[in-house]
Amino acid sequence: MEVWTLMVCVLTALFHQVWSSAEHHYGEAELRPWALFPWRNQGRGLARMKRDWIIPPIRVLENSKQVPEDLVQIKSDKIFLGEVIYKLEGPGVDQEPKNLFEIDDKIGVIRSKQPLDREKHSSFTLKAFALSPSGERLENPTTIEIVVLDQNDNKPIFTRRQFVGSVSEFAVPGTSVMSVSATDADDPLTDNAALSYSIIGQESIPANAVTKTMFGINNETGTIYTRDVGLDREVVKGFRLKLQVADMGGMGLTTEGEAFINVSDINNHAPQFSPASYNMTAEENKSYFEIGRVNVTDRDDRGTTNWEARYSILPSNDPKRSFAITTDPATNQGVISVVKPLDYETQKEHLLLLTVENVIPLSRKAFKLQPSTATVVVTVVNKNEGPYFREDPIVIKAPESLLPGTPLTRITAFDPDNSELSYEIFRDPEGWLEVDRNTGDISVKRAFNMRSPHVEDNSYSAAVRVTDAGGLSSTATVKVVLEETNDFPPMLHPSSGYICRGVSSSRYGLFLTAVDEDRHPHAAPFIFELFFDQSANWTVVKVNDTHASLQPTVELEAGEYAVRVAVSDSGSPPMSANSQVNVTVCLCDSYGDCKSEAGAVLGSSVGVSFIAVIIIIACAAVLLLLLLLSVTLAACGRRHHMKKGTGLLVGDSEDDVRDNILNYDEQGGGEEDENAFNIDLFWNPHDAPSSPRSYYTGTGVPRSKQPLRRDAPHNLPSPIYPRRPPANPTDIEDYINDGLVVADTDPNVPPYDTALIYDYEGDGSVAGSLSSIASGSSDEDQDYDYLNDWGPRFQKLANLFDSH
């Protein structure tokens, strides 16, 4: 019983303590209805920490017009002896954005100084402090969180100015077309940002093409979908929808937008030929050229794969694949071209069957129609076709020894137009071939030569040309393969040599070489043989296919020996040649050279002896010496006849006559006066040769050729000098007249009307004196009137005698 009484007392005491504590806290809550900051004992030593109070967030409505507005009051529950000062820090107070909140430092009331905007700052976290007047912190800082409550102060906004989408034609109802979206700056956790979409208008393109409502929209997601059938792109190209979005679940603020929906094409129309038949022409023997185009129509969207056509030609109508058809991407036309040359003579007309389809298959929603077809008649135009050879190159095998005129082969050319053909050699470097113009028969014109530079690997190349009646021609190569024949016998070298006497013949034999102008197999190996009458003293030992050694079989005396050797080649039939080898047998030194040739030469009985060679050389030297002596004497004789002072050559002949200029107005020595005028000024400087000075005479005129007169006829030959004087004085007139004519026509004398000096008239005058010209009468009885008949040159002389 006592135990139970003790337990009841303890429980009663505990209950009273708890109840007292609750009343105490309830009283403090009445004094501070929001929250109290925890505090810590600032006494000496360690003390028990009082439990901190948890202050819930303070909610403040945005855009409030009651400012300043008390938000909360804080107060320390610790009893201080002095005054307590409250401070507030954080964003909105002393940090950006500043001056939104403040605290009364005496009583701890926190107030808002201006309206708040949740879209800018949705919450604030501040720290409150309790300080002593000296600034000592009395308690730990307390965190205060202020939450700004949202208001519906923002309209929803579409994310795009215009939404664009597409839907294929004949789409079934419920087909998703596109989605639209909008945003709202209000709190997305409230109805202020709860958006609702709707379509408030529809317009077809073209206008009024479709009047029923074709599209719907999900008011929550903004997805636009088809509501009805009848989307035909050939009828309507697209739709323009007027949209609206509202917050507050459709009951709040609203904004309008626009959506454009294109009706996309599907391949529901097959291309059709228009027209279905065509006629075209094509030239023969031409390829890769366009001959015409075909047209098709397609109601699908132009420029798309639904509209693009693909053509084909049925193989049964073009078994040789001579034609091809392609698509022009700009016009969608079918372009027909010839890819293989056509032959008018083979087929004059071609019938083509064309089909057409789209690049992509038709849609299952399209009407099932047979593919469109068209026929094209191609007429081949005949053209002159050039001839051609049936084979190129034309290979001819012929022996090299064929004689001119031998036929080789007949070339054959073909002309598609059956025109007459003519043949000719087009290229033949050696001129070995000729061809019959009408038949094309090729024959040998000149003998072949295997050593020609135009023969390579036994092959000679030429070319032949054929021409039809229309002038068209073609060429072909003629390749003549020459076969080697045995045309030349082998030749033996050398034709002479020496062998040492008294030594081993196998070491010092005379090596012989056989050379054949033929080639294999008509050349080496060669067969060397001695004539029967030579085999007693000589033998020939074969070294290889082309060389042999000629050796004596007995001891021979020093001298020269003639050995006849026969050489045969390996041709079919073989050819051989006989050669004489002059062998000199002599004594040799240790090096294998002859010690003395004199003994062998003197003792030889065959060939040209050494003494005969010496005699021939001596005779040639004597003849040369005599020739030099005669040339020297002739030169000395010419210098002996040079006239002193004038430098003119005067001959020893009595008939030597020279012309010179005489001074008849002087009282000089007459005919013997040779102080003539200097006629160097009469020479043409262009006729003077650039020869050594010894070439000219004393007058500066070259001995070999006199300068030509420019005013004399040059087609007349020069007269022959000297002229013989007249034997009879009565012939003096004819003599003088002949001299005048000769002087006038001689191109090597001074110009016309120039006085000539006959300064040399031979060894003597048969006339004796001028009185002998007339009769034997005296000078007084002489009549000189006839001198006037001789011309103006003798008129002065006639006047002189008439005065006496």
Secondary structure, 3 states (H helix, E strand, C coil): CHHHHHHHHHHHHHHHHHHHHHHHHHHHHHHCCCCCCCCCCCCCCCCCCCCCCCCCCEEEECCCCCCCEEEEECCCCCCCCCCCEEEEECECCCECCCCCEEECCCCCEEEECCCCCCCCCCEEEEEEEEECCCCCECCCCEEEEEEEECCCCCCCEECCCEEEEEEECCCCCCCEEEECCEECCCCCCCHHHCCEEEEEEEEEECCCCCCCCCEEECCCCCEEEECCCCCCCCCCCEEEEEEEEECHHHCCCEEEEEEEEEEECCCCCCCEECCCEEEEEEECCCCCEEEEEECEECCCCCCCCCCCEEEEECHHHCCCCCEEEEECCCCCCEEEEECCCCCCCCCCEEEEEEEEEECCCCCCCCCCCCCCEEEEEEEEECCCCCCEECCCCEEEEEECCCCCCCEEEECCEECCCCCCCEEEEEECCCCCEEECCCCCEEEECCCCCCCCCCEECCEEEEEEEEECCCCCEEEEEEEEEEECCCCCCCEEECCEEEEECCCCHHHHCEEEEEECCCCCCCCCCCEEEECHHHCCCEEEEECCCCEEEEEECCCCCCEEEEEEEEEECCCCCCCEEEEEEEEEEECECCCCCECCCHHHHHHCCCCCCHHHHHHHHHHHHHHHHHHHHHHHHHHHHHHHCECCCCCCECCCCCCCCCEECCCCCCCCCHHHCCCCCCCHHHCCHHHCCCCCHHHECCCCCECCCCCCCCCCCCCCCCCCCCCCCCCCHHHHHHHHHHHHHHHHHCCCCCCCCCCCEECCCCCCCCCCCHHHCCCCCCCCCCCCHHHHHHCHHHHHHHHHHHHC
